[in-house]
Amino acid sequence: MPMDARDIETMIKTAIPDATVTIRDLAGDGDHYAATVISESFRGKSRVQQHQIVYQSLKGQMGGVLHALALQTGVPE
């Protein structure tokens, strides 16, 4: 069963409370999403580390219920 965009946003915000999260369904199928996650907690971390934090927040859903997530991360300006 596909994952709902609100569920993805909730999981990310639960793990990264200060995050601003924007989710887009890329294919309309509930399996392919793009997410932009902005958080002060990313400051000083590499892009890889930022992505790892987001993937950890999804608790193993990547590659299973959530097939694909194009991810952009950053710190607030």
Buried (B, 14 or more C-beta within 10 A) or exposed (E): EBBEBEBBBEBBBEBBEEBEBEBEBEEEEBBBBBBBBBBEBBEEBEEEEBBEBBBEBBEEBBEEBBBBBEBBBBEEE
